[in-house]
Amino acid sequence: KVVHGAKGLMRVFDEHGWQLAGVAMDTALSAYLVQPGRRSFALDALSVEFLGRELDRPEDDGGQLAFGADDEAEAQALMRQARAVLDLGAAFEGRLADVGAAELLHDLELPVSALLARMERAGIAADRPHLERMEQRFAAAVQQAVGEAHASVGHEFNLGSPKQLQEVLFGELGLPKTKKTKTGFTTDADALLWLAGQTEHELPVIMLRHREQAKLRTTVEGLIKTIASDGRIHTTFQQTVAATGRLSSTDPNLQNIPVRTDEGRAIRGGFVVGEGYETLLTADYSQIELRVMAHLSEDAGLIEAFTSGEDLHTTVASQVFAVGKDDVDAEMRRKIKAMSYGLAYGLSAFGLSQQLSISPDEARKLMDTYFERFGGVRDYLQRVVDEARATGYTETMLGRRRYLPDLTSSNRQRREMAERMALNAPIQGTAADIVKIAMLRVDEALTQKRLRSRMLLQVHDEIVLEVAPGEREAVEALVREQMPNAVSLRAPLDVSVGWGDTWESAAH
C-alpha cells in the first residue's frame, strides 16, 4: 500500500479494531528523508512541488486522507488526493534511491511509524491529584515571585510585559544595559543571568525564578488538560519535525519536562504504572553523543577514555589539564563536560565562554589544549565541514542526509550557523538512528518472547516500558541485551536501567 502519513492511519484503523499492514511507501516520510529541512509535509504541498498538481482539500482533513464523503464534489476531491498519493509514491521511489535513503524508509522509519502508532494508542497512566498539587505549588511560587518583584522596586508592574520590565530595570533602577533590540534592551533569560552577575539588585534573580515557575506551571497545566477519559496521557510523536532524525512529541510535549531539576523530576512523578501492570522500566543511553563522536572521529585517546571504565569527564580533564585523575577538581570536570558536549553540538569558543562564564580567550585556549590532546576529534570536525561544503550535505552512519546550502553563503552569520549544524547533524542524527533501532529491537524481542509488557514513551535517549506482572526479569534482560547491541561502535554503547511505580522513581 502507498499511504500519506502511515502512523495517523494506523491509529485510526486500530481504533476501529482493524489492522493496516503491507505499507510499502509513505509519501510524507519519503519527503522527509529526501528533504529533511522542509517546513510542510502536507499532501497538497507535496503534490504541487513534485507533481505540479493543485489539490482541492476538504477543510478539516489536516492533510490526511478522509474516510468518507458527503457529496459528489467531495468524493471527487478525495479521489484526486488518492491519485496524488499513488503518483507521489512512484515519484519518491526514484528520489529515495538517488539520496540512498530507500533502506532508511523500509527498514527504519516505516517500522518505527507502526511502533509509535501503538505507543500513542497505549499512552501512559497519569496521577491527576499529584499533577494538580504540582500546578497549585507552581502557581503559588509564581504569585510569591510577583510579590517579591513588586516589593523590590516599591510598586506594582506587569512582570510579563517586556516594555514595563525594561523601564524598571534600565530606567528606574539604572542597571547596566543589555543587548540593544528594536524595542529597547533585551530582557531574555541570558540577559537576566548576566544582570544578576553585574548588580547587587535582587530583581533579575526574582525575574528568573518567576519565569521558571511560570513555565513549569504551564507545562503541568498542559499535562492535566491532556489526560484522556481512560486516565492516560496519549502524546503524539512527531517523526518529520527534527531535520536530524530525532523524534519529538506534541499534545503534550514530553521533552518540555526538565530532567535536571528537582521540580522537573517531581513532574515526572505524575506519570505512573497503569492498572494491570506491575512497574515502569526506564532505559537510556549514557553519553550517546560523545560515544558517537569518539566512533566517528576514531580518536584513540577518547575511545580509551570510554573503554577504561573510569569516569569519562575526569579522565579527559586529567589529560587536558595535565594532572593526575585524583587531582581533577569539580570545576575542571565541569569545564571539560561543557566542552565535550559543546563540540558535539557545534559550540564556538564564544558560546563556550558564555556557558562557563569565562573570557572568549580562555575558552579558545581550553579548546586548543583539548584539540592538542584529542587531535582525532579536531581533524574529524574539520573534515565534516569540508566534506559538507563540497557535497552540500552531511550524513549519519546509516546514510541519513542533512542538506546545508548555507555552507557556501556569502552571509557570515548564515554560513557559521550552517557550519555548526554540519558539526552537529552526523552526531545527533546517528544517535537518533541508534535509538530508533534500539526501540525496534526491544519491541521485536517482546513480541518474540510473547510478553505482555509494552513500550510507552521515547524521550531524548530514553525509552519507558510498562511491565506486566511476572515479566520484570525477562524485560530487563532483553533491554540489556538489545539496546547496547543496536549498532557496533568503537566506544561501546552503555545503557542504564531503572524500575519504579512512577517515571521519576524509575530514573537511574
Residue pairs with C-beta under 8 A, 6 or more apart in sequence:
1 20
1 22
1 23
1 24
1 25
2 24
2 25
2 26
2 27
2 85
2 86
2 88
2 89
3 9
3 20
3 23
3 25
3 26
3 27
3 65
3 85
4 26
4 27
4 28
4 43
4 63
4 64
4 65
4 85
4 88
5 26
5 28
5 63
5 64
6 20
6 23
6 26
6 28
6 29
6 110
6 113
6 114
6 117
7 113
7 114
7 116
7 117
7 120
7 237
7 239
8 64
8 117
9 20
9 64
9 65
10 20
10 113
10 114
10 117
10 118
11 117
11 120
11 121
12 67
13 19
13 20
14 117
14 118
14 121
15 121
23 110
23 113
23 114
24 106
25 89
25 92
25 93
25 105
26 105
26 109
26 110
26 113
27 43
27 46
27 85
27 88
27 89
27 92
28 41
28 43
28 46
28 240
29 105
29 109
29 110
29 113
29 239
29 240
30 88
30 89
30 92
30 95
30 96
30 101
30 105
31 38
31 41
31 46
31 50
31 92
31 240
32 38
32 41
32 109
32 239
32 240
33 96
33 99
33 101
33 104
33 105
33 109
33 400
33 401
34 92
34 95
34 96
34 99
34 101
35 403
36 243
36 244
36 245
36 400
36 401
36 402
36 403
37 243
37 402
37 403
41 63
41 240
42 63
43 55
43 57
43 63
43 64
43 65
43 81
43 84
43 85
43 88
44 54
44 55
44 57
44 63
46 84
46 88
47 53
47 54
47 55
47 84
47 88
48 54
48 55
50 88
50 91
50 92
51 84
51 87
51 88
51 91
53 84
53 87
55 77
55 80
55 81
55 84
56 76
56 77
56 80
57 63
57 77
57 81
58 66
58 74
58 77
58 78
65 78
65 81
65 82
65 85
66 78
69 75
69 77
69 78
93 102
96 102
96 105
99 401
100 399
100 401
101 399
101 400
101 401
103 398
103 399
104 398
104 399
104 400
108 398
108 433
108 436
108 437
108 440
109 239
109 436
111 440
112 239
112 436
112 439
112 440
113 239
115 439
115 440
115 443
115 455
116 237
116 239
116 247
116 458
118 454
118 455
119 237
119 454
119 455
119 456
119 457
119 458
120 234
120 235
120 236
120 237
121 234
122 232
122 234
122 454
122 456
122 466
123 228
123 230
123 232
123 233
123 234
123 235
123 456
124 232
124 233
124 271
124 272
124 274
124 456
124 457
124 464
124 466
124 503
125 231
125 232
125 271
125 272
125 273
125 274
125 275
126 223
126 227
126 231
126 232
126 233
126 270
126 271
126 272
127 269
127 270
127 271
127 272
127 502
128 224
128 227
128 231
128 270
130 269
130 270
131 220
131 223
131 224
131 227
131 267
131 270
132 224
134 216
134 220
134 266
134 267
134 270
135 217
135 220
135 221
135 224
138 213
138 214
138 216
138 217
138 220
138 263
139 217
141 209
141 213
141 217
142 210
142 213
142 214
142 217
145 159
145 206
145 207
145 209
145 210
145 213
146 159
146 210
148 202
148 206
149 157
149 159
149 203
149 206
149 207
149 210
150 156
150 157
152 201
152 202
152 203
152 206
153 168
153 172
153 173
153 203
157 164
157 165
157 167
157 168
158 164
159 165
159 207
159 210
162 183
162 184
162 187
163 183
163 184
165 187
165 207
166 183
166 184
166 185
166 187
168 203
169 175
169 185
169 187
169 195
169 203
169 204
170 177
170 184
170 185
173 201
173 203
175 195
175 198
175 199
175 201
175 204
176 195
176 198
176 199
177 185
178 185
178 186
178 187
178 191
178 194
178 195
179 185
179 186
179 191
180 186
185 191
187 207
189 208
189 211
190 354
192 204
192 207
192 208
192 211
193 204
193 208
195 204
196 204
196 205
196 208
197 357
216 258
216 263
216 264
216 267
219 252
219 256
219 257
219 267
220 267
220 270
222 252
222 253
222 256
223 233
223 252
223 267
223 270
225 252
226 233
226 234
226 235
226 251
226 252
227 233
228 234
231 274
232 274
233 252
233 271
235 249
235 250
235 251
235 252
235 253
235 254
235 457
236 249
236 250
236 251
237 247
237 248
237 249
237 458
238 247
238 248
238 249
238 250
239 247
241 248
242 248
242 432
243 402
243 425
244 402
244 424
244 425
244 428
244 429
244 432
245 396
245 400
245 428
245 429
245 432
245 433
245 436
246 428
246 429
246 432
247 432
247 435
247 436
247 458
248 255
249 255
249 459
254 457
254 459
255 459
255 460
257 264
257 267
257 268
258 264
259 265
259 268
259 460
259 507
265 504
265 507
266 504
268 502
268 503
268 504
268 507
269 502
269 503
269 504
269 505
270 502
271 280
271 464
271 502
271 503
271 504
272 280
272 501
272 502
272 503
273 279
273 280
273 466
273 467
273 501
273 502
274 466
276 468
277 453
277 466
277 467
277 468
277 469
278 467
278 468
278 469
278 470
278 471
278 472
279 467
279 472
279 499
279 500
279 501
279 506
280 456
280 464
280 465
280 466
280 467
280 499
280 500
280 501
280 502
280 503
280 506
281 453
281 464
281 465
281 466
281 467
281 472
281 475
281 476
281 479
281 497
281 498
281 499
281 506
282 462
282 463
282 464
282 465
282 497
282 498
282 500
282 503
282 506
282 507
282 508
283 442
283 462
283 463
283 465
283 479
283 483
283 495
283 496
283 497
283 498
284 460
284 461
284 462
284 463
284 495
284 496
284 508
285 291
285 431
285 434
285 435
285 438
285 461
285 462
285 483
285 493
285 494
285 495
286 494
286 495
286 496
287 312
287 494
288 431
288 434
288 435
288 461
288 493
289 341
289 344
289 345
289 427
289 428
289 431
290 302
290 306
290 312
290 340
290 341
290 344
290 491
291 306
291 489
291 491
291 492
291 493
291 494
292 344
292 397
292 427
292 430
292 431
292 434
292 489
293 302
293 340
293 343
293 344
293 377
293 380
293 427
294 302
294 303
294 305
294 306
294 489
294 490
294 491
295 303
295 397
295 489
295 490
295 491
296 380
296 397
296 426
296 427
296 430
297 374
297 376
297 377
297 379
297 380
297 381
298 376
298 380
298 490
299 374
299 375
299 376
299 377
299 380
300 376
301 319
301 373
301 374
301 376
302 316
302 374
302 376
302 377
302 491
303 490
303 491
305 312
305 315
305 316
305 319
306 312
306 491
306 492
307 491
307 492
308 315
310 325
311 333
312 340
313 333
313 336
313 337
313 340
314 325
314 328
314 333
315 325
316 336
316 340
316 373
316 374
317 323
317 328
317 332
317 333
317 335
317 336
318 324
318 325
318 327
318 328
319 373
319 374
320 336
320 366
320 369
320 370
320 373
321 328
321 332
321 369
323 332
334 356
335 356
335 366
336 370
338 352
338 355
338 356
339 352
339 366
339 367
339 370
341 347
342 351
342 352
342 355
343 370
343 377
343 381
343 423
344 423
344 424
344 427
344 428
345 420
345 423
345 424
345 428
346 419
346 420
346 421
346 422
346 423
346 424
347 355
347 420
348 416
348 420
349 360
349 363
349 364
349 367
350 360
350 363
352 358
352 363
352 366
352 367
353 359
353 360
353 362
353 363
356 363
358 366
370 377
371 377
371 378
381 423
384 394
384 422
384 423
384 426
385 407
385 419
385 422
385 423
387 394
388 394
388 404
388 407
388 422
389 407
389 408
389 422
392 403
392 404
392 405
392 407
393 401
393 402
393 403
393 404
394 401
394 402
394 404
394 421
394 422
394 425
394 426
394 429
395 401
395 402
395 426
396 425
396 426
396 429
396 430
396 432
396 433
397 426
397 430
397 433
397 487
398 430
398 433
400 429
400 433
402 421
402 422
402 425
402 426
402 429
404 418
404 421
404 422
404 425
405 418
406 414
406 415
406 417
406 418
407 415
407 418
407 419
407 422
408 415
409 415
409 418
431 461
434 486
434 487
434 493
435 458
435 461
435 463
435 486
437 486
437 487
438 463
438 482
438 483
438 486
439 455
439 458
439 463
441 482
441 483
441 485
441 486
442 455
442 463
442 465
442 478
442 479
442 482
442 483
443 455
445 478
445 481
445 482
446 453
446 454
446 455
446 475
446 478
449 474
449 478
451 468
451 471
451 474
451 475
452 468
452 471
453 465
453 466
453 467
453 468
453 471
453 475
454 465
454 466
455 463
455 464
455 465
456 464
456 465
456 466
457 463
457 464
458 464
464 503
464 506
465 475
465 479
467 475
467 499
472 499
476 497
476 499
479 495
479 497
480 495
480 497
483 493
483 495
484 492
484 493
484 494
484 495
485 493
486 493
487 493
496 508
497 508
498 506
498 507
498 508
499 506
500 506
500 507
